[in-house]
Amino acid sequence: MFEPSNHTLRADANAILEGYTAIGEFRAARPDRPTRRIARVWTRVLADDLVYSTAEVRSGAGAAGLQTQLWRRTDRGWQITPRT
């Protein structure tokens, strides 16, 4: 899902993680995946291989949040990328 780069970011209310390795370690250490659903999503095509998206998400308990991502089409398919 994340492009293997030292500059890829993942952020939430608790921390900002920088780098593919740090993000992978965080995801592997979670006891379970959070349950959430996408309430609404907005996308902007920046180029044929680059898309920006913002999603309004809801947790299993109903708490609202935002998820912002920049996606790039790579040789491995679409991945979250740190760069334009």
N, C-alpha and C positions, 0 to 999 in steps of 0.2 A: 504494500500500500504506500509506503514512504520511499521516496527516492534515496538511494544510498549515498548520502552526502553529509559532511561534517556540519553543514549549515542548515539542514532541515530542522524545523521547529515544531514542537508540540507543546501547547499551553493549556492549562486549566486554572481553576481558582486557587490551586495549591502550589503550582510550580510551572516554570518554563523549562522544557528540556531542549537541549541543542545537540543535534547530531543523530544520525541513523542508529548508532550503537546504543546511545543513551535511551532513545525511544524504544528500541527493541527490548532492552533490559527492563524498562518500566512495564511494558506490556506483558512480558513473560512473568514478572513478579506479582502481577495482580491476581488475587484469589479467584476472581470471576470477572466477566465482562459486564460493564454497567448496562442496565436495560434502559433504553430510551427510544423514542420514536421521533421521526421528523414531522413537525407540524406544517412547516412551509419551507420552500427553498427558492433561492434566487440565483441565477447563473448569468455570467457575462462571458461571451466568447471574445477573447483578446487576440487570438490568432488561430490558425487551423489546428495547432498542436498545444494550445494553452487556454485553459478555462478557469475563471475565478468563480467560487461559489460561497454563498452564505446560507446557512440553514438555521431555522428556529427549531430547537429540539426540546423535548419534554422528557424528564426522567420518569421512572416507574411511579414515583410519588407525585408527579405532576409539576415539579419545579421546572421553570423555563430557563433556557440557555441559548447561546449562539455558537455555531461552529463555522469557522471561516477557513477555506482551503484554496490553494492554488494548485491546479492539476496540469501536468504536462504529459503529452503522449510520447513515450520513449520506446526503445526497442523491446522493452519488457511489458508494454501496454501502458495504460494510464496510471500515473503515480502522483502522489502529493509531492510538490517540489518547492525548494526554497528560493527559486530564482525565475526571472522572466526571460 
